[in-house]
Every structure is written in C-alpha cells, then in structure tokens.
Amino acid sequence: MIQVEWLKQRIAALDDVAFAKLRDWFIEFDQVSWDKQLETDSNAGKPDFLINEALAEYQGKTRGI
C-alpha cells in the first residue's frame, strides 16, 4: 500500500479529538514550512522582481507618468 493511502486511512479512523490535534499540528507545521521557504527564497533574491516592479510603478505615479 502506498504510504499516502495508508496515512489517509489512519487519519479517517481518528476520533474527533485526535483529528483536531492532528489538524492543529499540521496547520502549525505548514505555516513554519511556508515561513522557512519564504525566508530561503527572499535570501536568494527570488521576490526582488516584485519589489522592482512595485517601485517602478510607484515612481511612475509620483512623477505623473
């Protein structure tokens, strides 16, 4: 059996309290993972193009262009 399918079956068998604990843990885990990835991407300069586009648009509007 594929590991994901096994996990799905195990999760489906949880009672409400255990499922709520798992859900809360997973949300926290996902948020921490997201924050780490965002920091890694930011340190690598990946979102710089968004900053540059926003600055160019802002500068164009403040110059009346």
PDB file of N, CA, C, O and CB in Angstrom:
ATOM      1  N   MET A   1       0.848  -1.183   0.000  1.00  0.00           N
ATOM      2  CA  MET A   1       0.000   0.000   0.000  1.00  0.00           C
ATOM      3  C   MET A   1       0.895   1.248   0.000  1.00  0.00           C
ATOM      4  O   MET A   1       1.907   1.306   0.698  1.00  0.00           O
ATOM      5  CB  MET A   1      -0.966  -0.003   1.234  1.00  0.00           C
ATOM      6  N   ILE A   2       0.507   2.211  -0.775  1.00  0.00           N
ATOM      7  CA  ILE A   2       1.261   3.455  -0.842  1.00  0.00           C
ATOM      8  C   ILE A   2       1.148   4.174   0.506  1.00  0.00           C
ATOM      9  O   ILE A   2       0.103   4.151   1.157  1.00  0.00           O
ATOM     10  CB  ILE A   2       0.747   4.360  -2.006  1.00  0.00           C
ATOM     11  N   GLN A   3       2.239   4.805   0.898  1.00  0.00           N
ATOM     12  CA  GLN A   3       2.289   5.464   2.199  1.00  0.00           C
ATOM     13  C   GLN A   3       1.185   6.512   2.368  1.00  0.00           C
ATOM     14  O   GLN A   3       0.600   6.612   3.447  1.00  0.00           O
ATOM     15  CB  GLN A   3       3.644   6.113   2.393  1.00  0.00           C
ATOM     16  N   VAL A   4       0.892   7.284   1.336  1.00  0.00           N
ATOM     17  CA  VAL A   4      -0.154   8.308   1.431  1.00  0.00           C
ATOM     18  C   VAL A   4      -1.519   7.664   1.661  1.00  0.00           C
ATOM     19  O   VAL A   4      -2.315   8.151   2.463  1.00  0.00           O
ATOM     20  CB  VAL A   4      -0.183   9.174   0.154  1.00  0.00           C
ATOM     21  N   GLU A   5      -1.779   6.585   0.966  1.00  0.00           N
ATOM     22  CA  GLU A   5      -3.059   5.889   1.154  1.00  0.00           C
ATOM     23  C   GLU A   5      -3.171   5.365   2.587  1.00  0.00           C
ATOM     24  O   GLU A   5      -4.235   5.434   3.200  1.00  0.00           O
ATOM     25  CB  GLU A   5      -3.203   4.720   0.141  1.00  0.00           C
ATOM     26  N   TRP A   6      -2.079   4.848   3.103  1.00  0.00           N
ATOM     27  CA  TRP A   6      -2.061   4.363   4.483  1.00  0.00           C
ATOM     28  C   TRP A   6      -2.368   5.504   5.446  1.00  0.00           C
ATOM     29  O   TRP A   6      -3.152   5.346   6.381  1.00  0.00           O
ATOM     30  CB  TRP A   6      -0.696   3.726   4.821  1.00  0.00           C
ATOM     31  N   LEU A   7      -1.744   6.654   5.208  1.00  0.00           N
ATOM     32  CA  LEU A   7      -1.994   7.823   6.057  1.00  0.00           C
ATOM     33  C   LEU A   7      -3.453   8.266   5.979  1.00  0.00           C
ATOM     34  O   LEU A   7      -4.064   8.585   6.998  1.00  0.00           O
ATOM     35  CB  LEU A   7      -1.076   8.980   5.653  1.00  0.00           C
ATOM     36  N   LYS A   8      -4.006   8.284   4.773  1.00  0.00           N
ATOM     37  CA  LYS A   8      -5.410   8.668   4.612  1.00  0.00           C
ATOM     38  C   LYS A   8      -6.324   7.762   5.438  1.00  0.00           C
ATOM     39  O   LYS A   8      -7.238   8.238   6.111  1.00  0.00           O
ATOM     40  CB  LYS A   8      -5.813   8.613   3.129  1.00  0.00           C
ATOM     41  N   GLN A   9      -6.074   6.482   5.379  1.00  0.00           N
ATOM     42  CA  GLN A   9      -6.894   5.535   6.144  1.00  0.00           C
ATOM     43  C   GLN A   9      -6.741   5.765   7.640  1.00  0.00           C
ATOM     44  O   GLN A   9      -7.724   5.741   8.381  1.00  0.00           O
ATOM     45  CB  GLN A   9      -6.514   4.090   5.794  1.00  0.00           C
ATOM     46  N   ARG A  10      -5.529   5.985   8.077  1.00  0.00           N
ATOM     47  CA  ARG A  10      -5.296   6.212   9.508  1.00  0.00           C
ATOM     48  C   ARG A  10      -5.965   7.507   9.976  1.00  0.00           C
ATOM     49  O   ARG A  10      -6.549   7.554  11.059  1.00  0.00           O
ATOM     50  CB  ARG A  10      -3.784   6.261   9.803  1.00  0.00           C
ATOM     51  N   ILE A  11      -5.875   8.550   9.160  1.00  0.00           N
ATOM     52  CA  ILE A  11      -6.497   9.828   9.519  1.00  0.00           C
ATOM     53  C   ILE A  11      -8.015   9.683   9.563  1.00  0.00           C
ATOM     54  O   ILE A  11      -8.660  10.197  10.476  1.00  0.00           O
ATOM     55  CB  ILE A  11      -6.093  10.934   8.516  1.00  0.00           C
ATOM     56  N   ALA A  12      -8.575   9.000   8.602  1.00  0.00           N
ATOM     57  CA  ALA A  12     -10.026   8.797   8.561  1.00  0.00           C
ATOM     58  C   ALA A  12     -10.523   8.037   9.780  1.00  0.00           C
ATOM     59  O   ALA A  12     -11.681   8.182  10.171  1.00  0.00           O
ATOM     60  CB  ALA A  12     -10.420   8.050   7.294  1.00  0.00           C
ATOM     61  N   ALA A  13      -9.668   7.236  10.380  1.00  0.00           N
ATOM     62  CA  ALA A  13     -10.061   6.431  11.539  1.00  0.00           C
ATOM     63  C   ALA A  13      -9.920   7.174  12.865  1.00  0.00           C
ATOM     64  O   ALA A  13     -10.322   6.654  13.906  1.00  0.00           O
ATOM     65  CB  ALA A  13      -9.235   5.173  11.584  1.00  0.00           C
ATOM     66  N   LEU A  14      -9.361   8.374  12.846  1.00  0.00           N
ATOM     67  CA  LEU A  14      -9.169   9.120  14.090  1.00  0.00           C
ATOM     68  C   LEU A  14     -10.505   9.595  14.663  1.00  0.00           C
ATOM     69  O   LEU A  14     -11.447   9.886  13.926  1.00  0.00           O
ATOM     70  CB  LEU A  14      -8.242  10.321  13.853  1.00  0.00           C
ATOM     71  N   ASP A  15     -10.562   9.665  15.992  1.00  0.00           N
ATOM     72  CA  ASP A  15     -11.745  10.264  16.610  1.00  0.00           C
ATOM     73  C   ASP A  15     -11.637  11.787  16.492  1.00  0.00           C
ATOM     74  O   ASP A  15     -10.604  12.307  16.071  1.00  0.00           O
ATOM     75  CB  ASP A  15     -11.886   9.825  18.113  1.00  0.00           C
ATOM     76  N   ASP A  16     -12.697  12.492  16.860  1.00  0.00           N
ATOM     77  CA  ASP A  16     -12.743  13.945  16.673  1.00  0.00           C
ATOM     78  C   ASP A  16     -11.626  14.670  17.408  1.00  0.00           C
ATOM     79  O   ASP A  16     -11.036  15.605  16.866  1.00  0.00           O
ATOM     80  CB  ASP A  16     -14.074  14.479  17.134  1.00  0.00           C
ATOM     81  N   VAL A  17     -11.331  14.258  18.622  1.00  0.00           N
ATOM     82  CA  VAL A  17     -10.298  14.931  19.419  1.00  0.00           C
ATOM     83  C   VAL A  17      -8.927  14.720  18.783  1.00  0.00           C
ATOM     84  O   VAL A  17      -8.160  15.671  18.631  1.00  0.00           O
ATOM     85  CB  VAL A  17     -10.301  14.409  20.880  1.00  0.00           C
ATOM     86  N   ALA A  18      -8.620  13.499  18.419  1.00  0.00           N
ATOM     87  CA  ALA A  18      -7.329  13.209  17.796  1.00  0.00           C
ATOM     88  C   ALA A  18      -7.204  13.920  16.454  1.00  0.00           C
ATOM     89  O   ALA A  18      -6.134  14.425  16.115  1.00  0.00           O
ATOM     90  CB  ALA A  18      -7.149  11.696  17.611  1.00  0.00           C
ATOM     91  N   PHE A  19      -8.295  13.960  15.690  1.00  0.00           N
ATOM     92  CA  PHE A  19      -8.259  14.648  14.399  1.00  0.00           C
ATOM     93  C   PHE A  19      -8.009  16.142  14.592  1.00  0.00           C
ATOM     94  O   PHE A  19      -7.241  16.740  13.838  1.00  0.00           O
ATOM     95  CB  PHE A  19      -9.574  14.422  13.630  1.00  0.00           C
ATOM     96  N   ALA A  20      -8.646  16.751  15.589  1.00  0.00           N
ATOM     97  CA  ALA A  20      -8.442  18.176  15.863  1.00  0.00           C
ATOM     98  C   ALA A  20      -6.985  18.452  16.242  1.00  0.00           C
ATOM     99  O   ALA A  20      -6.412  19.453  15.813  1.00  0.00           O
ATOM    100  CB  ALA A  20      -9.385  18.649  16.990  1.00  0.00           C
ATOM    101  N   LYS A  21      -6.394  17.579  17.034  1.00  0.00           N
ATOM    102  CA  LYS A  21      -4.983  17.741  17.406  1.00  0.00           C
ATOM    103  C   LYS A  21      -4.087  17.622  16.178  1.00  0.00           C
ATOM    104  O   LYS A  21      -3.147  18.400  16.011  1.00  0.00           O
ATOM    105  CB  LYS A  21      -4.576  16.693  18.465  1.00  0.00           C
ATOM    106  N   LEU A  22      -4.378  16.649  15.322  1.00  0.00           N
ATOM    107  CA  LEU A  22      -3.599  16.471  14.099  1.00  0.00           C
ATOM    108  C   LEU A  22      -3.737  17.685  13.195  1.00  0.00           C
ATOM    109  O   LEU A  22      -2.751  18.174  12.643  1.00  0.00           O
ATOM    110  CB  LEU A  22      -4.041  15.204  13.355  1.00  0.00           C
ATOM    111  N   ARG A  23      -4.955  18.166  13.046  1.00  0.00           N
ATOM    112  CA  ARG A  23      -5.212  19.332  12.195  1.00  0.00           C
ATOM    113  C   ARG A  23      -4.449  20.547  12.700  1.00  0.00           C
ATOM    114  O   ARG A  23      -3.820  21.259  11.917  1.00  0.00           O
ATOM    115  CB  ARG A  23      -6.716  19.639  12.139  1.00  0.00           C
ATOM    116  N   ASP A  24      -4.502  20.788  14.018  1.00  0.00           N
ATOM    117  CA  ASP A  24      -3.798  21.932  14.588  1.00  0.00           C
ATOM    118  C   ASP A  24      -2.288  21.795  14.392  1.00  0.00           C
ATOM    119  O   ASP A  24      -1.607  22.765  14.058  1.00  0.00           O
ATOM    120  CB  ASP A  24      -4.129  22.073  16.081  1.00  0.00           C
ATOM    121  N   TRP A  25      -1.771  20.580  14.602  1.00  0.00           N
ATOM    122  CA  TRP A  25      -0.348  20.349  14.402  1.00  0.00           C
ATOM    123  C   TRP A  25       0.028  20.587  12.940  1.00  0.00           C
ATOM    124  O   TRP A  25       1.050  21.210  12.651  1.00  0.00           O
ATOM    125  CB  TRP A  25       0.033  18.920  14.831  1.00  0.00           C
ATOM    126  N   PHE A  26      -0.802  20.088  12.018  1.00  0.00           N
ATOM    127  CA  PHE A  26      -0.472  20.213  10.611  1.00  0.00           C
ATOM    128  C   PHE A  26      -0.501  21.664  10.154  1.00  0.00           C
ATOM    129  O   PHE A  26       0.346  22.080   9.363  1.00  0.00           O
ATOM    130  CB  PHE A  26      -1.425  19.388   9.778  1.00  0.00           C
ATOM    131  N   ILE A  27      -1.451  22.426  10.635  1.00  0.00           N
ATOM    132  CA  ILE A  27      -1.521  23.855  10.283  1.00  0.00           C
ATOM    133  C   ILE A  27      -0.253  24.555  10.745  1.00  0.00           C
ATOM    134  O   ILE A  27       0.350  25.315   9.988  1.00  0.00           O
ATOM    135  CB  ILE A  27      -2.775  24.530  10.917  1.00  0.00           C
ATOM    136  N   GLU A  28       0.151  24.304  11.971  1.00  0.00           N
ATOM    137  CA  GLU A  28       1.382  24.911  12.503  1.00  0.00           C
ATOM    138  C   GLU A  28       2.597  24.452  11.690  1.00  0.00           C
ATOM    139  O   GLU A  28       3.452  25.265  11.337  1.00  0.00           O
ATOM    140  CB  GLU A  28       1.569  24.544  14.004  1.00  0.00           C
ATOM    141  N   PHE A  29       2.672  23.164  11.398  1.00  0.00           N
ATOM    142  CA  PHE A  29       3.772  22.610  10.603  1.00  0.00           C
ATOM    143  C   PHE A  29       3.831  23.274   9.231  1.00  0.00           C
ATOM    144  O   PHE A  29       4.907  23.642   8.760  1.00  0.00           O
ATOM    145  CB  PHE A  29       3.614  21.083  10.449  1.00  0.00           C
ATOM    146  N   ASP A  30       2.682  23.425   8.597  1.00  0.00           N
ATOM    147  CA  ASP A  30       2.607  24.028   7.273  1.00  0.00           C
ATOM    148  C   ASP A  30       3.043  25.494   7.318  1.00  0.00           C
ATOM    149  O   ASP A  30       3.760  25.952   6.429  1.00  0.00           O
ATOM    150  CB  ASP A  30       1.181  23.914   6.714  1.00  0.00           C
ATOM    151  N   GLN A  31       2.621  26.223   8.335  1.00  0.00           N
ATOM    152  CA  GLN A  31       2.995  27.632   8.456  1.00  0.00           C
ATOM    153  C   GLN A  31       4.494  27.794   8.672  1.00  0.00           C
ATOM    154  O   GLN A  31       5.110  28.685   8.088  1.00  0.00           O
ATOM    155  CB  GLN A  31       2.232  28.285   9.602  1.00  0.00           C
ATOM    156  N   VAL A  32       5.083  26.948   9.500  1.00  0.00           N
ATOM    157  CA  VAL A  32       6.524  27.007   9.736  1.00  0.00           C
ATOM    158  C   VAL A  32       7.279  26.672   8.447  1.00  0.00           C
ATOM    159  O   VAL A  32       8.273  27.319   8.119  1.00  0.00           O
ATOM    160  CB  VAL A  32       6.932  26.035  10.875  1.00  0.00           C
ATOM    161  N   SER A  33       6.806  25.670   7.728  1.00  0.00           N
ATOM    162  CA  SER A  33       7.443  25.298   6.457  1.00  0.00           C
ATOM    163  C   SER A  33       7.356  26.448   5.458  1.00  0.00           C
ATOM    164  O   SER A  33       8.329  26.753   4.769  1.00  0.00           O
ATOM    165  CB  SER A  33       6.783  24.030   5.867  1.00  0.00           C
ATOM    166  N   TRP A  34       6.197  27.078   5.384  1.00  0.00           N
ATOM    167  CA  TRP A  34       5.994  28.209   4.480  1.00  0.00           C
ATOM    168  C   TRP A  34       6.950  29.354   4.838  1.00  0.00           C
ATOM    169  O   TRP A  34       7.585  29.941   3.961  1.00  0.00           O
ATOM    170  CB  TRP A  34       4.523  28.695   4.538  1.00  0.00           C
ATOM    171  N   ASP A  35       7.044  29.660   6.129  1.00  0.00           N
ATOM    172  CA  ASP A  35       7.936  30.738   6.564  1.00  0.00           C
ATOM    173  C   ASP A  35       9.392  30.442   6.207  1.00  0.00           C
ATOM    174  O   ASP A  35      10.117  31.333   5.763  1.00  0.00           O
ATOM    175  CB  ASP A  35       7.805  30.955   8.072  1.00  0.00           C
ATOM    176  N   LYS A  36       9.818  29.198   6.399  1.00  0.00           N
ATOM    177  CA  LYS A  36      11.198  28.823   6.059  1.00  0.00           C
ATOM    178  C   LYS A  36      11.442  28.968   4.565  1.00  0.00           C
ATOM    179  O   LYS A  36      12.483  29.479   4.154  1.00  0.00           O
ATOM    180  CB  LYS A  36      11.494  27.378   6.503  1.00  0.00           C
ATOM    181  N   GLN A  37      10.482  28.519   3.741  1.00  0.00           N
ATOM    182  CA  GLN A  37      10.639  28.623   2.290  1.00  0.00           C
ATOM    183  C   GLN A  37      10.657  30.078   1.852  1.00  0.00           C
ATOM    184  O   GLN A  37      11.445  30.451   0.984  1.00  0.00           O
ATOM    185  CB  GLN A  37       9.515  27.871   1.570  1.00  0.00           C
ATOM    186  N   LEU A  38       9.805  30.899   2.436  1.00  0.00           N
ATOM    187  CA  LEU A  38       9.773  32.317   2.098  1.00  0.00           C
ATOM    188  C   LEU A  38      11.093  32.983   2.449  1.00  0.00           C
ATOM    189  O   LEU A  38      11.602  33.796   1.677  1.00  0.00           O
ATOM    190  CB  LEU A  38       8.618  33.015   2.819  1.00  0.00           C
ATOM    191  N   GLU A  39      11.649  32.649   3.601  1.00  0.00           N
ATOM    192  CA  GLU A  39      12.934  33.210   4.010  1.00  0.00           C
ATOM    193  C   GLU A  39      14.044  32.758   3.049  1.00  0.00           C
ATOM    194  O   GLU A  39      14.888  33.563   2.653  1.00  0.00           O
ATOM    195  CB  GLU A  39      13.270  32.788   5.462  1.00  0.00           C
ATOM    196  N   THR A  40      14.041  31.488   2.682  1.00  0.00           N
ATOM    197  CA  THR A  40      15.040  30.970   1.747  1.00  0.00           C
ATOM    198  C   THR A  40      14.935  31.684   0.402  1.00  0.00           C
ATOM    199  O   THR A  40      15.943  32.108  -0.163  1.00  0.00           O
ATOM    200  CB  THR A  40      14.869  29.451   1.558  1.00  0.00           C
ATOM    201  N   ASP A  41      13.716  31.813  -0.104  1.00  0.00           N
ATOM    202  CA  ASP A  41      13.507  32.488  -1.383  1.00  0.00           C
ATOM    203  C   ASP A  41      13.917  33.959  -1.314  1.00  0.00           C
ATOM    204  O   ASP A  41      14.528  34.494  -2.240  1.00  0.00           O
ATOM    205  CB  ASP A  41      12.041  32.373  -1.807  1.00  0.00           C
ATOM    206  N   SER A  42      13.573  34.595  -0.207  1.00  0.00           N
ATOM    207  CA  SER A  42      13.910  36.000  -0.029  1.00  0.00           C
ATOM    208  C   SER A  42      15.423  36.194   0.018  1.00  0.00           C
ATOM    209  O   SER A  42      15.949  37.117  -0.603  1.00  0.00           O
ATOM    210  CB  SER A  42      13.265  36.546   1.249  1.00  0.00           C
ATOM    211  N   ASN A  43      16.119  35.338   0.744  1.00  0.00           N
ATOM    212  CA  ASN A  43      17.580  35.429   0.826  1.00  0.00           C
ATOM    213  C   ASN A  43      18.238  35.171  -0.522  1.00  0.00           C
ATOM    214  O   ASN A  43      19.335  35.664  -0.784  1.00  0.00           O
ATOM    215  CB  ASN A  43      18.113  34.441   1.858  1.00  0.00           C
ATOM    216  N   ALA A  44      17.575  34.402  -1.375  1.00  0.00           N
ATOM    217  CA  ALA A  44      18.097  34.103  -2.708  1.00  0.00           C
ATOM    218  C   ALA A  44      17.713  35.182  -3.727  1.00  0.00           C
ATOM    219  O   ALA A  44      18.130  35.119  -4.883  1.00  0.00           O
ATOM    220  CB  ALA A  44      17.586  32.740  -3.175  1.00  0.00           C
ATOM    221  N   GLY A  45      16.924  36.164  -3.303  1.00  0.00           N
ATOM    222  CA  GLY A  45      16.549  37.264  -4.187  1.00  0.00           C
ATOM    223  C   GLY A  45      15.389  36.960  -5.121  1.00  0.00           C
ATOM    224  O   GLY A  45      15.136  37.725  -6.052  1.00  0.00           O
ATOM    225  N   LYS A  46      14.686  35.872  -4.897  1.00  0.00           N
ATOM    226  CA  LYS A  46      13.609  35.489  -5.813  1.00  0.00           C
ATOM    227  C   LYS A  46      12.476  36.524  -5.907  1.00  0.00           C
ATOM    228  O   LYS A  46      11.957  36.746  -7.001  1.00  0.00           O
ATOM    229  CB  LYS A  46      13.037  34.166  -5.382  1.00  0.00           C
ATOM    230  N   PRO A  47      12.076  37.160  -4.801  1.00  0.00           N
ATOM    231  CA  PRO A  47      10.972  38.129  -4.944  1.00  0.00           C
ATOM    232  C   PRO A  47      11.421  39.529  -5.352  1.00  0.00           C
ATOM    233  O   PRO A  47      10.602  40.446  -5.406  1.00  0.00           O
ATOM    234  CB  PRO A  47      10.216  38.223  -3.649  1.00  0.00           C
ATOM    235  N   ASP A  48      12.713  39.707  -5.641  1.00  0.00           N
ATOM    236  CA  ASP A  48      13.216  41.041  -5.978  1.00  0.00           C
ATOM    237  C   ASP A  48      12.493  41.658  -7.174  1.00  0.00           C
ATOM    238  O   ASP A  48      12.277  42.869  -7.211  1.00  0.00           O
ATOM    239  CB  ASP A  48      14.702  40.974  -6.266  1.00  0.00           C
ATOM    240  N   PHE A  49      12.117  40.831  -8.150  1.00  0.00           N
ATOM    241  CA  PHE A  49      11.442  41.383  -9.329  1.00  0.00           C
ATOM    242  C   PHE A  49      10.111  42.028  -8.938  1.00  0.00           C
ATOM    243  O   PHE A  49       9.698  43.009  -9.556  1.00  0.00           O
ATOM    244  CB  PHE A  49      11.210  40.279 -10.384  1.00  0.00           C
ATOM    245  N   LEU A  50       9.443  41.495  -7.932  1.00  0.00           N
ATOM    246  CA  LEU A  50       8.181  42.089  -7.484  1.00  0.00           C
ATOM    247  C   LEU A  50       8.424  43.451  -6.838  1.00  0.00           C
ATOM    248  O   LEU A  50       7.669  44.398  -7.058  1.00  0.00           O
ATOM    249  CB  LEU A  50       7.464  41.151  -6.493  1.00  0.00           C
ATOM    250  N   ILE A  51       9.466  43.536  -6.055  1.00  0.00           N
ATOM    251  CA  ILE A  51       9.824  44.802  -5.407  1.00  0.00           C
ATOM    252  C   ILE A  51      10.176  45.834  -6.470  1.00  0.00           C
ATOM    253  O   ILE A  51       9.732  46.980  -6.406  1.00  0.00           O
ATOM    254  CB  ILE A  51      11.010  44.609  -4.420  1.00  0.00           C
ATOM    255  N   ASN A  52      10.973  45.422  -7.443  1.00  0.00           N
ATOM    256  CA  ASN A  52      11.384  46.343  -8.511  1.00  0.00           C
ATOM    257  C   ASN A  52      10.191  46.824  -9.328  1.00  0.00           C
ATOM    258  O   ASN A  52      10.122  48.002  -9.678  1.00  0.00           O
ATOM    259  CB  ASN A  52      12.400  45.668  -9.432  1.00  0.00           C
ATOM    260  N   GLU A  53       9.253  45.935  -9.636  1.00  0.00           N
ATOM    261  CA  GLU A  53       8.051  46.331 -10.382  1.00  0.00           C
ATOM    262  C   GLU A  53       7.212  47.314  -9.576  1.00  0.00           C
ATOM    263  O   GLU A  53       6.713  48.298 -10.120  1.00  0.00           O
ATOM    264  CB  GLU A  53       7.208  45.096 -10.746  1.00  0.00           C
ATOM    265  N   ALA A  54       7.056  47.051  -8.285  1.00  0.00           N
ATOM    266  CA  ALA A  54       6.261  47.941  -7.431  1.00  0.00           C
ATOM    267  C   ALA A  54       6.921  49.309  -7.329  1.00  0.00           C
ATOM    268  O   ALA A  54       6.238  50.332  -7.397  1.00  0.00           O
ATOM    269  CB  ALA A  54       6.081  47.330  -6.024  1.00  0.00           C
ATOM    270  N   LEU A  55       8.236  49.340  -7.168  1.00  0.00           N
ATOM    271  CA  LEU A  55       8.948  50.623  -7.083  1.00  0.00           C
ATOM    272  C   LEU A  55       8.836  51.397  -8.394  1.00  0.00           C
ATOM    273  O   LEU A  55       8.631  52.611  -8.382  1.00  0.00           O
ATOM    274  CB  LEU A  55      10.433  50.395  -6.730  1.00  0.00           C
ATOM    275  N   ALA A  56       8.966  50.708  -9.514  1.00  0.00           N
ATOM    276  CA  ALA A  56       8.851  51.375 -10.812  1.00  0.00           C
ATOM    277  C   ALA A  56       7.454  51.952 -10.999  1.00  0.00           C
ATOM    278  O   ALA A  56       7.305  53.074 -11.484  1.00  0.00           O
ATOM    279  CB  ALA A  56       9.177  50.398 -11.953  1.00  0.00           C
ATOM    280  N   GLU A  57       6.437  51.198 -10.619  1.00  0.00           N
ATOM    281  CA  GLU A  57       5.064  51.691 -10.732  1.00  0.00           C
ATOM    282  C   GLU A  57       4.841  52.890  -9.822  1.00  0.00           C
ATOM    283  O   GLU A  57       4.223  53.877 -10.221  1.00  0.00           O
ATOM    284  CB  GLU A  57       4.064  50.579 -10.394  1.00  0.00           C
ATOM    285  N   TYR A  58       5.340  52.801  -8.612  1.00  0.00           N
ATOM    286  CA  TYR A  58       5.194  53.903  -7.652  1.00  0.00           C
ATOM    287  C   TYR A  58       5.906  55.147  -8.168  1.00  0.00           C
ATOM    288  O   TYR A  58       5.349  56.244  -8.124  1.00  0.00           O
ATOM    289  CB  TYR A  58       5.754  53.502  -6.264  1.00  0.00           C
ATOM    290  N   GLN A  59       7.118  54.985  -8.651  1.00  0.00           N
ATOM    291  CA  GLN A  59       7.878  56.124  -9.148  1.00  0.00           C
ATOM    292  C   GLN A  59       7.205  56.752 -10.366  1.00  0.00           C
ATOM    293  O   GLN A  59       7.237  57.971 -10.534  1.00  0.00           O
ATOM    294  CB  GLN A  59       9.300  55.697  -9.496  1.00  0.00           C
ATOM    295  N   GLY A  60       6.602  55.933 -11.208  1.00  0.00           N
ATOM    296  CA  GLY A  60       5.882  56.445 -12.359  1.00  0.00           C
ATOM    297  C   GLY A  60       4.672  57.259 -11.948  1.00  0.00           C
ATOM    298  O   GLY A  60       4.380  58.288 -12.557  1.00  0.00           O
ATOM    299  N   LYS A  61       3.962  56.811 -10.918  1.00  0.00           N
ATOM    300  CA  LYS A  61       2.780  57.538 -10.454  1.00  0.00           C
ATOM    301  C   LYS A  61       3.156  58.831  -9.754  1.00  0.00           C
ATOM    302  O   LYS A  61       2.446  59.828  -9.879  1.00  0.00           O
ATOM    303  CB  LYS A  61       1.957  56.669  -9.520  1.00  0.00           C
ATOM    304  N   THR A  62       4.257  58.831  -9.021  1.00  0.00           N
ATOM    305  CA  THR A  62       4.641  60.048  -8.296  1.00  0.00           C
ATOM    306  C   THR A  62       5.202  61.093  -9.239  1.00  0.00           C
ATOM    307  O   THR A  62       5.246  62.274  -8.894  1.00  0.00           O
ATOM    308  CB  THR A  62       5.667  59.726  -7.212  1.00  0.00           C
ATOM    309  N   ARG A  63       5.635  60.678 -10.433  1.00  0.00           N
ATOM    310  CA  ARG A  63       6.149  61.625 -11.435  1.00  0.00           C
ATOM    311  C   ARG A  63       5.054  62.083 -12.389  1.00  0.00           C
ATOM    312  O   ARG A  63       5.292  62.899 -13.280  1.00  0.00           O
ATOM    313  CB  ARG A  63       7.293  60.990 -12.230  1.00  0.00           C
ATOM    314  N   GLY A  64       3.839  61.543 -12.190  1.00  0.00           N
ATOM    315  CA  GLY A  64       2.725  61.928 -13.030  1.00  0.00           C
ATOM    316  C   GLY A  64       2.732  61.273 -14.391  1.00  0.00           C
ATOM    317  O   GLY A  64       2.093  61.761 -15.323  1.00  0.00           O
ATOM    318  N   ILE A  65       3.446  60.175 -14.513  1.00  0.00           N
ATOM    319  CA  ILE A  65       3.520  59.474 -15.796  1.00  0.00           C
ATOM    320  C   ILE A  65       2.340  58.565 -15.981  1.00  0.00           C
ATOM    321  O   ILE A  65       2.234  57.892 -17.007  1.00  0.00           O
ATOM    322  CB  ILE A  65       4.803  58.676 -15.904  1.00  0.00           C
TER     323      ILE A  65
END
